[in-house]
Amino acid sequence: MSSSAARKEFESGEQLQRPPPRQAPFKFLVPLVYAPILPLIRIGLRKQPVLRDRAFTIVLGAALLHGGYLVADLYDVESK
């Protein structure tokens, strides 16, 4: 390709590519949401022990599943 043809393509913007906009990795920010929820469940549901324990177990299980998903995803990326 001659320099004049390359210059013409560049001027028309055909080969100009911009990087995608950067976004926050929300999957890594989720612990900032559920970490304060655990003590609030213990405090807020103090007078309802059955509901408190069930809610705490569900939120803790969800947190562990999310952590497992992130670790599995990282191992998958490293293996490729």
Secondary structure, 3 states (H helix, E strand, C coil): CCHHHHHHHHHHCCCCCCCCCCCCCHHHHCHHHHHHHHHHHHHHCCCCHHHHHHHHHHHHHHHHHHHHHHHHHHHHHHHC
